[in-house]
């Protein structure tokens, strides 16, 4: 009788371990080849993405590189089943200087093009990009004091439009830059919060295609800074219901 019970316990333990193994395998497969969740930790993509946003990134949109795999699989180079990013896409990529840190920015410049900032205005291939003022944008969450910005709708060469914010056209060190020439196989990234973004104008530099992990698709959760860990009711109140499941563009 004891042996039968021991066999049942061992069988139950084995089934549990196999269930856990398959669950981990399925989760890793989904995160590697389909969708991976990311959290927005900084304000560099305001007003499009806010601190406290959680989003899904499609891993299959641009094919797969070594950075598609956990720990940036070192034995894999290049890219397979690759479709190239389009201007205006919001992408997650590995910081080129350490190949570890995840960044999220908007694709502004394509291989072979030039990008330059003059007096806070964007030039692509020496052509000034149109922008239309739409009012003021105030950031009051996740900051010790409210921050006020001018908000614009910017139009890119193919007609794509997106929102950007700026303090002014001359307050930032990146409002006037040299002309950047984008090498083949690289992309020029910028944050929509133009005066508060570490991007290709600064330390990030040009981003190799291999470093791009995927395209930001939609928000699945978002919360403001009013939640307190000791007050479960505040967790619900902090949810930004109007942002849930919004498509990212």
N, C-alpha and C positions, 0 to 999 in steps of 0.2 A: 504493500500500500504506500509506503514511504517513497519507494522508487517511482511509482506512478505519479505522485504529487511532485517529486523533484523534476521528473520529465516534463510535466505540465508547466512548472515554473520556468524551466530552461526554454521551453518552446515559446512561452509568453514573452520572455525577455528577448528572445531572438526575433520574434515578430515586431516587438516594439522598436528594437534597434534598426530593423529593416525599414520600418515605417519612417523613422527619423531620417535614415539615410536617403530614402527616396524623396522625402520632403525637402531636404537640403539640396539634393540634385536638381529637383524641379525648380526651386527658387534660384539657384545659381544659373541654370539654363535660361530662365526668363530674364534675369538681370543682365546676362551676357549677350543674348541674341535678340531679345524683344524690347522690353522696357525696364528702365532703372529709375528709382525715385531719387530726387535731389531736393535739398533744402536751400533756400536763398538766405545766406548769412549776412550780406552787406547790401548797401543801397546803391551800388553802381549801375543797376538796371532800372531804377525808378525812371519814369512812372509806369513802365510796362510790367516789371516784376518788383514786388515789395518784400522787405524783410519780413520773415514769417510765412512766406509762400512755400508750399511744397508742390513739386511738379514731377511729371513723368517725362523722361527723355527716351525717344525711340532709338534703339541701338542699331536698327537695320537700315535706316534711311540712307546712310553714306557707306554701307558695307562695313567691313570689320578690319581692324588693325590690332596690334598687340595690346593697345590700350583699351580695347573692348573687353579684355579678359581680366579677371581678378589679378591684382599685383602686376599688371602690365606685362604679360607673359613674354619673357625675354627672347625666346627662341623663334619668335615670329616677327617678320619684317614686311614692310609694304602694306598693301590693302587689297582685300578680295571683295568681289561683288560690289564694286564701288560706284556710287553715283556722287557727283561732285556737289558741294554746297552751293546754294544760290545766294546772291546778294540779298540781304535783308533777313536771312535765316538767323534765328537765335540758337546758338550751339553751346554745348559743354565740351571743353577740351582740357587736356593736361598742360599745365604751365611748362613751356618749352625748356626753362632753365633747370627744372628738377624732375620733370616727367612724372610728378606725383600729385601735385595740388590741382584740384578741379577749379576751373574758371567757367563763368557763363557770360557770353557777350554776343553782340550782333555782328554778322559778317558784313563788312562795309566795302572792302577792296578785294578784288580777285587777282589771280596770278597774272603778272605782266603789266598791271595797272600802276598808276601813281595816285597817292593820297596826300593831301596837305590841309592844314588848318591855317586860315588867315583871318585875324581879327574875330576868332570864334566861329567862323563859317567854314563849312566842309567843301573841299574841292576834290573831285575825282577826275583824273585825266585832264587836269587844268580847267575843268568846268565847275562853276559854282552851283551847288545843290540848292534848290528852292526850299524855303521854309516859310510857314505861315503862322503868325502868333495866334494863340488861342486863349491867352489869359495867364493867370498865376497858378502855381502849384505849391502847396504847403505840405511839408513833411512834419508831422507832429508825433509820430510813434517811433519808438526805439531811438529816441534822441532826447538829450536833457532840455533842449529848448526848440521851439518851432523854427524850421528853416524854409525860407521863401525863395521860390525860383520863378523864372519866366518859362512858360511852356509853349512849345511849337509843334507843328506837324511838318516833318521833313520829308521831302520827296527824293528818292534815289533815281539813278539813270533809267531803269526800266519801268519807272512809274510806281514802284512800291512806296507806300507811305507808312510812317510810324511816328510815335510821339517821342520827343526829347525834352529835357529840361536843362536850363543853364542859369547860373547866378548872373552872369553878364558876359559880354563878348571879349573882355580883356582882363578878367580877374584871375584866370588860371594860367599856369605855365604851359599848358597844352593848347591855349587859344591861338598861338602862333608857333608853327613847327616847320622844320625843313620839309622838303618834298621827299616822301618815302616812295621807293621803288620796290614793288612786291615781287620777290623771286618766283620762279616757276615752282609749283607744288606747295605754295604758301598762301595764307590768307591774312587780311588786315582786319582786326577786330576792334570794336569800340563799344563802350557802355552808353546806354541812353541817357544816363546822368552825366552829361559831358564834362562837367568840371570836377567830378568826384568818381573817377574810374581809372584804375590801373589797367591799361589796355595796350594795344599796339603802338600807341603814341608814347608810351612810357617803358616800363620794365618788361612787359610781356613780349614786345617785339613781334615779328612776323610768326605766324603759327603754322607749322607744317601740317599738311593734310593728314598725316599719320596720327597726329596728336588729337584730332577731333574724335570725340567719343559718340556723339549723337545729336539729334535735333530736339529742342524743347517743344513739347506738343501741347500739354494742357495741365492746368492746376487741378490737384485732387484734394487739397486742403490749404487753409490759410488762417492765421490768427494774428491778432494785434498783441500789444504788450501789457494788457490789463490782467492776464491770467496769473493767479497765485497758486502755487502748488498745494497750499493748505486749504484752499477753497474750491472744491469741485464745481460749484455753481459758476464761478468765474471762468472756468474752462469753456463752458458753453457760451457764455456771454462774449468771450474773446474771439469766437469764430467769425471770420468775415464771410458770411453766408453768400454775399453777392459775388464773391470771387470763385466759389467752388465750381469746378469743372469748366472753367473758362478756357477757351482755346487760346494759345499763345501765338501772337503775331506781331 
